[in-house]
């Protein structure tokens, strides 16, 4: 699943998950200079890793299936108890996805919201 860029409208990429998974793809198409990604915890998140990644991906042409390039990682323990961790990415990004790369432990979940401008 992919989401187009809607200025001023955040896209939920992951909603209350714990298992390793890839999010949908936020297609920014290089149309913004900044991307903001918010990782939001719910309950106790004592372990696990969320990785923010980028690649060139075109659902109407080159559908990339290889390894995406990591931009940043967030330790789920940093968002335990309902905390948020905000990552600001500067520069041109074509396509962005978020991946729970290590299972979220502790009984809680994480959600991820992203937007560009």
Backbone as XML, in Angstrom:
<?xml version="1.0"?>
<chain id="A" units="angstrom">
  <residue number="1" name="UNK">
    <atom name="N" x="0.841" y="-1.157" z="0.000"/>
    <atom name="CA" x="0.000" y="0.000" z="0.000"/>
    <atom name="C" x="0.896" y="1.233" z="0.000"/>
  </residue>
  <residue number="2" name="UNK">
    <atom name="N" x="0.505" y="2.241" z="-0.751"/>
    <atom name="CA" x="1.266" y="3.482" z="-0.742"/>
    <atom name="C" x="0.333" y="4.651" z="-0.479"/>
  </residue>
  <residue number="3" name="UNK">
    <atom name="N" x="0.908" y="5.696" z="0.096"/>
    <atom name="CA" x="0.191" y="6.906" z="0.443"/>
    <atom name="C" x="0.844" y="8.064" z="-0.294"/>
  </residue>
  <residue number="4" name="UNK">
    <atom name="N" x="0.063" y="8.917" z="-0.924"/>
    <atom name="CA" x="0.605" y="10.102" z="-1.570"/>
    <atom name="C" x="0.791" y="11.213" z="-0.561"/>
  </residue>
  <residue number="5" name="UNK">
    <atom name="N" x="1.639" y="12.153" z="-0.913"/>
    <atom name="CA" x="1.883" y="13.300" z="-0.051"/>
    <atom name="C" x="0.699" y="14.243" z="-0.090"/>
  </residue>
  <residue number="6" name="UNK">
    <atom name="N" x="0.143" y="14.537" z="1.054"/>
    <atom name="CA" x="-0.918" y="15.532" z="1.198"/>
    <atom name="C" x="-0.426" y="16.557" z="2.207"/>
  </residue>
  <residue number="7" name="UNK">
    <atom name="N" x="0.086" y="17.712" z="1.745"/>
    <atom name="CA" x="0.627" y="18.703" z="2.682"/>
    <atom name="C" x="-0.365" y="19.012" z="3.801"/>
  </residue>
  <residue number="8" name="UNK">
    <atom name="N" x="0.155" y="19.036" z="5.010"/>
    <atom name="CA" x="-0.677" y="19.330" z="6.162"/>
    <atom name="C" x="-1.480" y="18.149" z="6.667"/>
  </residue>
  <residue number="9" name="UNK">
    <atom name="N" x="-1.384" y="16.999" z="6.012"/>
    <atom name="CA" x="-2.143" y="15.815" z="6.411"/>
    <atom name="C" x="-1.184" y="14.677" z="6.758"/>
  </residue>
  <residue number="10" name="UNK">
    <atom name="N" x="-1.079" y="14.298" z="8.012"/>
    <atom name="CA" x="-0.214" y="13.177" z="8.370"/>
    <atom name="C" x="-0.784" y="11.847" z="7.874"/>
  </residue>
  <residue number="11" name="UNK">
    <atom name="N" x="0.098" y="10.921" z="7.587"/>
    <atom name="CA" x="-0.301" y="9.565" z="7.184"/>
    <atom name="C" x="0.100" y="8.590" z="8.279"/>
  </residue>
  <residue number="12" name="UNK">
    <atom name="N" x="-0.828" y="7.734" z="8.691"/>
    <atom name="CA" x="-0.526" y="6.696" z="9.665"/>
    <atom name="C" x="0.114" y="5.544" z="8.912"/>
  </residue>
  <residue number="13" name="UNK">
    <atom name="N" x="1.384" y="5.282" z="9.198"/>
    <atom name="CA" x="2.119" y="4.229" z="8.510"/>
    <atom name="C" x="2.052" y="2.900" z="9.254"/>
  </residue>
  <residue number="14" name="UNK">
    <atom name="N" x="2.025" y="2.955" z="10.572"/>
    <atom name="CA" x="1.860" y="1.756" z="11.411"/>
    <atom name="C" x="0.877" y="2.111" z="12.505"/>
  </residue>
  <residue number="15" name="UNK">
    <atom name="N" x="-0.092" y="1.237" z="12.742"/>
    <atom name="CA" x="-1.123" y="1.510" z="13.746"/>
    <atom name="C" x="-1.157" y="0.378" z="14.768"/>
  </residue>
  <residue number="16" name="UNK">
    <atom name="N" x="-0.735" y="0.670" z="15.989"/>
    <atom name="CA" x="-0.766" y="-0.233" z="17.150"/>
    <atom name="C" x="-0.281" y="-1.645" z="16.819"/>
  </residue>
  <residue number="17" name="UNK">
    <atom name="N" x="0.996" y="-1.749" z="16.486"/>
    <atom name="CA" x="1.596" y="-3.037" z="16.131"/>
    <atom name="C" x="2.699" y="-3.421" z="17.110"/>
  </residue>
  <residue number="18" name="UNK">
    <atom name="N" x="3.004" y="-4.733" z="17.125"/>
    <atom name="CA" x="4.126" y="-5.240" z="17.917"/>
    <atom name="C" x="5.039" y="-6.141" z="17.084"/>
  </residue>
  <residue number="19" name="UNK">
    <atom name="N" x="4.495" y="-6.795" z="16.067"/>
    <atom name="CA" x="5.258" y="-7.772" z="15.281"/>
    <atom name="C" x="6.107" y="-7.083" z="14.220"/>
  </residue>
  <residue number="20" name="UNK">
    <atom name="N" x="7.162" y="-7.780" z="13.768"/>
    <atom name="CA" x="7.962" y="-7.229" z="12.674"/>
    <atom name="C" x="7.074" y="-7.070" z="11.450"/>
  </residue>
  <residue number="21" name="UNK">
    <atom name="N" x="7.142" y="-5.909" z="10.840"/>
    <atom name="CA" x="6.299" y="-5.605" z="9.688"/>
    <atom name="C" x="6.860" y="-4.412" z="8.945"/>
  </residue>
  <residue number="22" name="UNK">
    <atom name="N" x="6.520" y="-4.292" z="7.681"/>
    <atom name="CA" x="6.812" y="-3.085" z="6.907"/>
    <atom name="C" x="5.533" y="-2.265" z="6.833"/>
  </residue>
  <residue number="23" name="UNK">
    <atom name="N" x="5.686" y="-0.962" z="6.914"/>
    <atom name="CA" x="4.528" y="-0.080" z="6.784"/>
    <atom name="C" x="4.173" y="0.073" z="5.317"/>
  </residue>
  <residue number="24" name="UNK">
    <atom name="N" x="3.092" y="0.794" z="5.088"/>
    <atom name="CA" x="2.826" y="1.260" z="3.745"/>
    <atom name="C" x="3.908" y="2.247" z="3.352"/>
  </residue>
  <residue number="25" name="UNK">
    <atom name="N" x="3.907" y="2.676" z="2.123"/>
    <atom name="CA" x="4.950" y="3.550" z="1.605"/>
    <atom name="C" x="4.402" y="4.962" z="1.449"/>
  </residue>
  <residue number="26" name="UNK">
    <atom name="N" x="5.103" y="5.918" z="2.032"/>
    <atom name="CA" x="4.749" y="7.324" z="1.880"/>
    <atom name="C" x="5.502" y="7.851" z="0.665"/>
  </residue>
  <residue number="27" name="UNK">
    <atom name="N" x="4.773" y="8.124" z="-0.422"/>
    <atom name="CA" x="5.389" y="8.609" z="-1.663"/>
    <atom name="C" x="5.509" y="10.127" z="-1.607"/>
  </residue>
  <residue number="28" name="UNK">
    <atom name="N" x="6.704" y="10.589" z="-1.319"/>
    <atom name="CA" x="6.962" y="12.022" z="-1.224"/>
    <atom name="C" x="7.406" y="12.589" z="-2.573"/>
  </residue>
  <residue number="29" name="UNK">
    <atom name="N" x="7.983" y="11.740" z="-3.401"/>
    <atom name="CA" x="8.417" y="12.091" z="-4.764"/>
    <atom name="C" x="9.309" y="13.328" z="-4.809"/>
  </residue>
  <residue number="30" name="UNK">
    <atom name="N" x="10.129" y="13.505" z="-3.785"/>
    <atom name="CA" x="11.056" y="14.619" z="-3.755"/>
    <atom name="C" x="10.391" y="15.979" z="-3.674"/>
  </residue>
  <residue number="31" name="UNK">
    <atom name="N" x="9.116" y="16.036" z="-3.301"/>
    <atom name="CA" x="8.354" y="17.281" z="-3.319"/>
    <atom name="C" x="8.422" y="18.065" z="-2.012"/>
  </residue>
  <residue number="32" name="UNK">
    <atom name="N" x="9.263" y="17.645" z="-1.101"/>
    <atom name="CA" x="9.378" y="18.390" z="0.145"/>
    <atom name="C" x="10.831" y="18.365" z="0.595"/>
  </residue>
  <residue number="33" name="UNK">
    <atom name="N" x="11.172" y="19.309" z="1.433"/>
    <atom name="CA" x="12.531" y="19.401" z="1.945"/>
    <atom name="C" x="12.676" y="18.787" z="3.326"/>
  </residue>
  <residue number="34" name="UNK">
    <atom name="N" x="11.548" y="18.574" z="3.987"/>
    <atom name="CA" x="11.576" y="18.035" z="5.345"/>
    <atom name="C" x="10.481" y="16.993" z="5.517"/>
  </residue>
  <residue number="35" name="UNK">
    <atom name="N" x="10.825" y="15.927" z="6.224"/>
    <atom name="CA" x="9.861" y="14.886" z="6.576"/>
    <atom name="C" x="9.924" y="14.732" z="8.093"/>
  </residue>
  <residue number="36" name="UNK">
    <atom name="N" x="8.769" y="14.588" z="8.713"/>
    <atom name="CA" x="8.702" y="14.362" z="10.148"/>
    <atom name="C" x="8.057" y="13.003" z="10.382"/>
  </residue>
  <residue number="37" name="UNK">
    <atom name="N" x="8.688" y="12.201" z="11.233"/>
    <atom name="CA" x="8.175" y="10.874" z="11.578"/>
    <atom name="C" x="8.008" y="10.827" z="13.092"/>
  </residue>
  <residue number="38" name="UNK">
    <atom name="N" x="6.802" y="10.510" z="13.544"/>
    <atom name="CA" x="6.510" y="10.397" z="14.969"/>
    <atom name="C" x="6.256" y="8.936" z="15.312"/>
  </residue>
  <residue number="39" name="UNK">
    <atom name="N" x="7.072" y="8.385" z="16.207"/>
    <atom name="CA" x="6.857" y="7.037" z="16.725"/>
    <atom name="C" x="6.196" y="7.211" z="18.088"/>
  </residue>
  <residue number="40" name="UNK">
    <atom name="N" x="5.036" y="6.591" z="18.266"/>
    <atom name="CA" x="4.205" y="6.805" z="19.449"/>
    <atom name="C" x="3.975" y="5.469" z="20.154"/>
  </residue>
  <residue number="41" name="UNK">
    <atom name="N" x="4.318" y="5.418" z="21.414"/>
    <atom name="CA" x="4.122" y="4.197" z="22.181"/>
    <atom name="C" x="2.783" y="4.187" z="22.889"/>
  </residue>
  <residue number="42" name="UNK">
    <atom name="N" x="2.311" y="2.984" z="23.182"/>
    <atom name="CA" x="1.109" y="2.796" z="23.994"/>
    <atom name="C" x="1.391" y="1.633" z="24.943"/>
  </residue>
  <residue number="43" name="UNK">
    <atom name="N" x="1.200" y="1.867" z="26.224"/>
    <atom name="CA" x="1.515" y="0.816" z="27.191"/>
    <atom name="C" x="3.018" y="0.719" z="27.398"/>
  </residue>
  <residue number="44" name="UNK">
    <atom name="N" x="3.452" y="-0.423" z="27.930"/>
    <atom name="CA" x="4.873" y="-0.640" z="28.191"/>
    <atom name="C" x="5.545" y="-1.241" z="26.969"/>
  </residue>
  <residue number="45" name="UNK">
    <atom name="N" x="6.520" y="-0.523" z="26.434"/>
    <atom name="CA" x="7.331" y="-1.028" z="25.314"/>
    <atom name="C" x="8.768" y="-1.104" z="25.810"/>
  </residue>
  <residue number="46" name="UNK">
    <atom name="N" x="9.178" y="-2.276" z="26.265"/>
    <atom name="CA" x="10.480" y="-2.428" z="26.916"/>
    <atom name="C" x="11.599" y="-2.810" z="25.956"/>
  </residue>
  <residue number="47" name="UNK">
    <atom name="N" x="11.245" y="-3.244" z="24.748"/>
    <atom name="CA" x="12.270" y="-3.610" z="23.769"/>
    <atom name="C" x="11.677" y="-3.522" z="22.369"/>
  </residue>
  <residue number="48" name="UNK">
    <atom name="N" x="12.553" y="-3.606" z="21.390"/>
    <atom name="CA" x="12.133" y="-3.547" z="19.998"/>
    <atom name="C" x="12.720" y="-2.333" z="19.301"/>
  </residue>
  <residue number="49" name="UNK">
    <atom name="N" x="12.724" y="-2.390" z="17.970"/>
    <atom name="CA" x="13.318" y="-1.319" z="17.178"/>
    <atom name="C" x="12.414" y="-0.987" z="15.998"/>
  </residue>
  <residue number="50" name="UNK">
    <atom name="N" x="12.242" y="0.318" z="15.760"/>
    <atom name="CA" x="11.529" y="0.817" z="14.588"/>
    <atom name="C" x="12.578" y="1.491" z="13.700"/>
  </residue>
  <residue number="51" name="UNK">
    <atom name="N" x="12.642" y="1.097" z="12.427"/>
    <atom name="CA" x="13.614" y="1.644" z="11.489"/>
    <atom name="C" x="12.892" y="2.458" z="10.426"/>
  </residue>
  <residue number="52" name="UNK">
    <atom name="N" x="13.368" y="3.680" z="10.198"/>
    <atom name="CA" x="12.846" y="4.555" z="9.148"/>
    <atom name="C" x="13.748" y="4.374" z="7.942"/>
  </residue>
  <residue number="53" name="UNK">
    <atom name="N" x="13.152" y="4.100" z="6.755"/>
    <atom name="CA" x="13.939" y="3.754" z="5.573"/>
    <atom name="C" x="13.469" y="4.519" z="4.340"/>
  </residue>
  <residue number="54" name="UNK">
    <atom name="N" x="14.348" y="4.601" z="3.334"/>
    <atom name="CA" x="13.996" y="5.249" z="2.083"/>
    <atom name="C" x="14.490" y="4.440" z="0.898"/>
  </residue>
  <residue number="55" name="UNK">
    <atom name="N" x="13.848" y="4.679" z="-0.253"/>
    <atom name="CA" x="14.263" y="4.059" z="-1.516"/>
    <atom name="C" x="13.594" y="4.806" z="-2.660"/>
  </residue>
  <residue number="56" name="UNK">
    <atom name="N" x="14.050" y="4.529" z="-3.881"/>
    <atom name="CA" x="13.303" y="4.994" z="-5.047"/>
    <atom name="C" x="12.293" y="3.903" z="-5.356"/>
  </residue>
  <residue number="57" name="UNK">
    <atom name="N" x="11.028" y="4.250" z="-5.338"/>
    <atom name="CA" x="9.934" y="3.295" z="-5.520"/>
    <atom name="C" x="8.859" y="3.990" z="-6.333"/>
  </residue>
  <residue number="58" name="UNK">
    <atom name="N" x="8.433" y="3.366" z="-7.420"/>
    <atom name="CA" x="7.396" y="3.941" z="-8.275"/>
    <atom name="C" x="6.334" y="2.873" z="-8.519"/>
  </residue>
  <residue number="59" name="UNK">
    <atom name="N" x="5.151" y="3.004" z="-7.915"/>
    <atom name="CA" x="4.125" y="1.971" z="-8.082"/>
    <atom name="C" x="3.646" y="1.827" z="-9.522"/>
  </residue>
  <residue number="60" name="UNK">
    <atom name="N" x="3.944" y="2.811" z="-10.364"/>
    <atom name="CA" x="3.559" y="2.739" z="-11.780"/>
    <atom name="C" x="4.716" y="2.348" z="-12.686"/>
  </residue>
  <residue number="61" name="UNK">
    <atom name="N" x="5.834" y="1.998" z="-12.103"/>
    <atom name="CA" x="7.013" y="1.659" z="-12.898"/>
    <atom name="C" x="7.917" y="0.718" z="-12.135"/>
  </residue>
  <residue number="62" name="UNK">
    <atom name="N" x="8.984" y="1.271" z="-11.579"/>
    <atom name="CA" x="9.968" y="0.488" z="-10.846"/>
    <atom name="C" x="9.471" y="0.240" z="-9.425"/>
  </residue>
  <residue number="63" name="UNK">
    <atom name="N" x="8.909" y="-0.930" z="-9.186"/>
    <atom name="CA" x="8.463" y="-1.317" z="-7.846"/>
    <atom name="C" x="9.657" y="-2.007" z="-7.190"/>
  </residue>
  <residue number="64" name="UNK">
    <atom name="N" x="10.360" y="-1.268" z="-6.363"/>
    <atom name="CA" x="11.592" y="-1.746" z="-5.743"/>
    <atom name="C" x="11.285" y="-2.800" z="-4.691"/>
  </residue>
  <residue number="65" name="UNK">
    <atom name="N" x="11.988" y="-3.926" z="-4.777"/>
    <atom name="CA" x="11.761" y="-5.014" z="-3.830"/>
    <atom name="C" x="13.024" y="-5.367" z="-3.043"/>
  </residue>
  <residue number="66" name="UNK">
    <atom name="N" x="14.071" y="-4.572" z="-3.188"/>
    <atom name="CA" x="15.326" y="-4.852" z="-2.493"/>
    <atom name="C" x="15.341" y="-4.281" z="-1.083"/>
  </residue>
  <residue number="67" name="UNK">
    <atom name="N" x="16.534" y="-4.210" z="-0.531"/>
    <atom name="CA" x="16.730" y="-3.677" z="0.813"/>
    <atom name="C" x="16.687" y="-2.158" z="0.775"/>
  </residue>
  <residue number="68" name="UNK">
    <atom name="N" x="15.829" y="-1.573" z="1.578"/>
    <atom name="CA" x="15.710" y="-0.118" z="1.652"/>
    <atom name="C" x="16.841" y="0.433" z="2.517"/>
  </residue>
  <residue number="69" name="UNK">
    <atom name="N" x="17.219" y="1.685" z="2.259"/>
    <atom name="CA" x="18.301" y="2.317" z="3.010"/>
    <atom name="C" x="17.813" y="2.904" z="4.325"/>
  </residue>
  <residue number="70" name="UNK">
    <atom name="N" x="18.484" y="2.579" z="5.431"/>
    <atom name="CA" x="18.055" y="3.116" z="6.723"/>
    <atom name="C" x="18.382" y="4.599" z="6.852"/>
  </residue>
  <residue number="71" name="UNK">
    <atom name="N" x="17.452" y="5.348" z="7.427"/>
    <atom name="CA" x="17.653" y="6.765" z="7.717"/>
    <atom name="C" x="17.891" y="6.951" z="9.214"/>
  </residue>
  <residue number="72" name="UNK">
    <atom name="N" x="17.077" y="6.288" z="10.032"/>
    <atom name="CA" x="17.175" y="6.424" z="11.489"/>
    <atom name="C" x="16.510" y="5.228" z="12.149"/>
  </residue>
  <residue number="73" name="UNK">
    <atom name="N" x="16.832" y="5.002" z="13.409"/>
    <atom name="CA" x="16.169" y="3.959" z="14.196"/>
    <atom name="C" x="15.658" y="4.567" z="15.498"/>
  </residue>
  <residue number="74" name="UNK">
    <atom name="N" x="14.600" y="3.960" z="16.020"/>
    <atom name="CA" x="14.021" y="4.374" z="17.293"/>
    <atom name="C" x="13.886" y="3.130" z="18.163"/>
  </residue>
  <residue number="75" name="UNK">
    <atom name="N" x="14.420" y="3.190" z="19.369"/>
    <atom name="CA" x="14.247" y="2.093" z="20.318"/>
    <atom name="C" x="12.872" y="2.224" z="20.956"/>
  </residue>
  <residue number="76" name="UNK">
    <atom name="N" x="12.110" y="1.148" z="20.909"/>
    <atom name="CA" x="10.741" y="1.194" z="21.434"/>
    <atom name="C" x="10.706" y="1.520" z="22.917"/>
  </residue>
  <residue number="77" name="UNK">
    <atom name="N" x="11.746" y="1.187" z="23.656"/>
    <atom name="CA" x="11.761" y="1.512" z="25.082"/>
    <atom name="C" x="11.744" y="3.028" z="25.307"/>
  </residue>
  <residue number="78" name="UNK">
    <atom name="N" x="12.174" y="3.806" z="24.308"/>
    <atom name="CA" x="12.168" y="5.269" z="24.421"/>
    <atom name="C" x="10.767" y="5.872" z="24.315"/>
  </residue>
  <residue number="79" name="UNK">
    <atom name="N" x="9.789" y="5.096" z="23.855"/>
    <atom name="CA" x="8.417" y="5.611" z="23.726"/>
    <atom name="C" x="7.447" y="4.885" z="24.656"/>
  </residue>
  <residue number="80" name="UNK">
    <atom name="N" x="7.983" y="4.172" z="25.636"/>
    <atom name="CA" x="7.155" y="3.438" z="26.591"/>
    <atom name="C" x="6.272" y="4.393" z="27.388"/>
  </residue>
  <residue number="81" name="UNK">
    <atom name="N" x="5.098" y="3.924" z="27.744"/>
    <atom name="CA" x="4.195" y="4.708" z="28.573"/>
    <atom name="C" x="3.522" y="5.853" z="27.848"/>
  </residue>
  <residue number="82" name="UNK">
    <atom name="N" x="3.357" y="5.715" z="26.536"/>
    <atom name="CA" x="2.660" y="6.751" z="25.778"/>
    <atom name="C" x="3.525" y="7.894" z="25.304"/>
  </residue>
  <residue number="83" name="UNK">
    <atom name="N" x="4.830" y="7.763" z="25.425"/>
    <atom name="CA" x="5.732" y="8.819" z="24.953"/>
    <atom name="C" x="5.808" y="8.808" z="23.430"/>
  </residue>
  <residue number="84" name="UNK">
    <atom name="N" x="6.336" y="9.896" z="22.896"/>
    <atom name="CA" x="6.567" y="10.026" z="21.456"/>
    <atom name="C" x="8.032" y="10.346" z="21.222"/>
  </residue>
  <residue number="85" name="UNK">
    <atom name="N" x="8.555" y="9.869" z="20.106"/>
    <atom name="CA" x="9.882" y="10.271" z="19.670"/>
    <atom name="C" x="9.732" y="10.787" z="18.254"/>
  </residue>
  <residue number="86" name="UNK">
    <atom name="N" x="10.138" y="12.026" z="18.030"/>
    <atom name="CA" x="9.989" y="12.684" z="16.741"/>
    <atom name="C" x="11.340" y="12.694" z="16.033"/>
  </residue>
  <residue number="87" name="UNK">
    <atom name="N" x="11.345" y="12.272" z="14.758"/>
    <atom name="CA" x="12.549" y="12.319" z="13.933"/>
    <atom name="C" x="12.290" y="13.265" z="12.773"/>
  </residue>
  <residue number="88" name="UNK">
    <atom name="N" x="13.195" y="14.237" z="12.603"/>
    <atom name="CA" x="13.109" y="15.174" z="11.486"/>
    <atom name="C" x="14.159" y="14.784" z="10.451"/>
  </residue>
  <residue number="89" name="UNK">
    <atom name="N" x="13.718" y="14.641" z="9.204"/>
    <atom name="CA" x="14.599" y="14.252" z="8.111"/>
    <atom name="C" x="14.650" y="15.422" z="7.138"/>
  </residue>
  <residue number="90" name="UNK">
    <atom name="N" x="15.859" y="15.878" z="6.824"/>
    <atom name="CA" x="15.998" y="16.968" z="5.863"/>
    <atom name="C" x="16.596" y="16.421" z="4.571"/>
  </residue>
  <residue number="91" name="UNK">
    <atom name="N" x="16.235" y="17.050" z="3.468"/>
    <atom name="CA" x="16.712" y="16.615" z="2.161"/>
    <atom name="C" x="15.589" y="15.962" z="1.385"/>
  </residue>
  <residue number="92" name="UNK">
    <atom name="N" x="15.847" y="15.718" z="0.130"/>
    <atom name="CA" x="14.842" y="15.157" z="-0.760"/>
    <atom name="C" x="14.687" y="13.654" z="-0.538"/>
  </residue>
  <residue number="93" name="UNK">
    <atom name="N" x="13.475" y="13.221" z="-0.258"/>
    <atom name="CA" x="13.158" y="11.803" z="-0.092"/>
    <atom name="C" x="12.106" y="11.445" z="-1.132"/>
  </residue>
  <residue number="94" name="UNK">
    <atom name="N" x="12.314" y="10.347" z="-1.859"/>
    <atom name="CA" x="11.334" y="9.927" z="-2.863"/>
    <atom name="C" x="10.237" y="9.080" z="-2.223"/>
  </residue>
  <residue number="95" name="UNK">
    <atom name="N" x="10.640" y="8.009" z="-1.561"/>
    <atom name="CA" x="9.678" y="7.111" z="-0.913"/>
    <atom name="C" x="10.216" y="6.732" z="0.458"/>
  </residue>
  <residue number="96" name="UNK">
    <atom name="N" x="9.330" y="6.711" z="1.437"/>
    <atom name="CA" x="9.707" y="6.429" z="2.803"/>
    <atom name="C" x="8.799" y="5.343" z="3.357"/>
  </residue>
  <residue number="97" name="UNK">
    <atom name="N" x="9.381" y="4.440" z="4.106"/>
    <atom name="CA" x="8.578" y="3.457" z="4.831"/>
    <atom name="C" x="9.183" y="3.312" z="6.219"/>
  </residue>
  <residue number="98" name="UNK">
    <atom name="N" x="8.407" y="2.717" z="7.104"/>
    <atom name="CA" x="8.851" y="2.450" z="8.455"/>
    <atom name="C" x="8.702" y="0.952" z="8.681"/>
  </residue>
  <residue number="99" name="UNK">
    <atom name="N" x="9.678" y="0.387" z="9.371"/>
    <atom name="CA" x="9.676" y="-1.061" z="9.578"/>
    <atom name="C" x="9.903" y="-1.348" z="11.051"/>
  </residue>
  <residue number="100" name="UNK">
    <atom name="N" x="9.064" y="-2.212" z="11.623"/>
    <atom name="CA" x="9.382" y="-2.745" z="12.948"/>
    <atom name="C" x="10.380" y="-3.855" z="12.670"/>
  </residue>
  <residue number="101" name="UNK">
    <atom name="N" x="11.649" y="-3.539" z="12.914"/>
    <atom name="CA" x="12.718" y="-4.474" z="12.552"/>
    <atom name="C" x="13.026" y="-5.470" z="13.656"/>
  </residue>
  <residue number="102" name="UNK">
    <atom name="N" x="12.646" y="-5.154" z="14.886"/>
    <atom name="CA" x="12.766" y="-6.079" z="16.014"/>
    <atom name="C" x="11.448" y="-6.019" z="16.786"/>
  </residue>
  <residue number="103" name="UNK">
    <atom name="N" x="10.903" y="-7.178" z="17.107"/>
    <atom name="CA" x="9.600" y="-7.279" z="17.781"/>
    <atom name="C" x="9.536" y="-6.357" z="18.994"/>
  </residue>
  <residue number="104" name="UNK">
    <atom name="N" x="8.390" y="-5.698" z="19.159"/>
    <atom name="CA" x="8.158" y="-4.819" z="20.304"/>
    <atom name="C" x="7.797" y="-5.683" z="21.504"/>
  </residue>
  <residue number="105" name="UNK">
    <atom name="N" x="8.584" y="-5.590" z="22.572"/>
    <atom name="CA" x="8.347" y="-6.380" z="23.773"/>
    <atom name="C" x="7.773" y="-5.533" z="24.899"/>
  </residue>
  <residue number="106" name="UNK">
    <atom name="N" x="7.228" y="-6.190" z="25.908"/>
    <atom name="CA" x="6.728" y="-5.515" z="27.097"/>
    <atom name="C" x="5.222" y="-5.438" z="27.189"/>
  </residue>
  <residue number="107" name="UNK">
    <atom name="N" x="4.519" y="-5.844" z="26.120"/>
    <atom name="CA" x="3.063" y="-5.843" z="26.153"/>
    <atom name="C" x="2.413" y="-4.636" z="25.505"/>
  </residue>
  <residue number="108" name="UNK">
    <atom name="N" x="3.185" y="-3.587" z="25.228"/>
    <atom name="CA" x="2.625" y="-2.399" z="24.587"/>
    <atom name="C" x="2.752" y="-2.470" z="23.074"/>
  </residue>
  <residue number="109" name="UNK">
    <atom name="N" x="2.363" y="-1.394" z="22.417"/>
    <atom name="CA" x="2.401" y="-1.308" z="20.946"/>
    <atom name="C" x="3.024" y="0.009" z="20.523"/>
  </residue>
  <residue number="110" name="UNK">
    <atom name="N" x="3.335" y="0.109" z="19.229"/>
    <atom name="CA" x="3.777" y="1.374" z="18.650"/>
    <atom name="C" x="2.923" y="1.713" z="17.437"/>
  </residue>
  <residue number="111" name="UNK">
    <atom name="N" x="2.770" y="3.004" z="17.226"/>
    <atom name="CA" x="2.143" y="3.540" z="16.025"/>
    <atom name="C" x="3.128" y="4.534" z="15.430"/>
  </residue>
  <residue number="112" name="UNK">
    <atom name="N" x="3.059" y="4.720" z="14.111"/>
    <atom name="CA" x="3.951" y="5.659" z="13.439"/>
    <atom name="C" x="3.143" y="6.524" z="12.489"/>
  </residue>
  <residue number="113" name="UNK">
    <atom name="N" x="3.358" y="7.835" z="12.597"/>
    <atom name="CA" x="2.697" y="8.823" z="11.750"/>
    <atom name="C" x="3.795" y="9.639" z="11.078"/>
  </residue>
  <residue number="114" name="UNK">
    <atom name="N" x="3.605" y="9.991" z="9.790"/>
    <atom name="CA" x="4.621" y="10.772" z="9.084"/>
    <atom name="C" x="3.963" y="11.790" z="8.163"/>
  </residue>
  <residue number="115" name="UNK">
    <atom name="N" x="4.695" y="12.880" z="7.909"/>
    <atom name="CA" x="4.217" y="13.903" z="6.967"/>
    <atom name="C" x="5.436" y="14.651" z="6.427"/>
  </residue>
  <residue number="116" name="UNK">
    <atom name="N" x="5.223" y="15.332" z="5.333"/>
    <atom name="CA" x="6.290" y="16.136" z="4.728"/>
    <atom name="C" x="5.795" y="17.528" z="4.412"/>
  </residue>
  <residue number="117" name="UNK">
    <atom name="N" x="6.749" y="18.464" z="4.253"/>
    <atom name="CA" x="6.394" y="19.816" z="3.842"/>
    <atom name="C" x="7.490" y="20.426" z="2.999"/>
  </residue>
</chain>
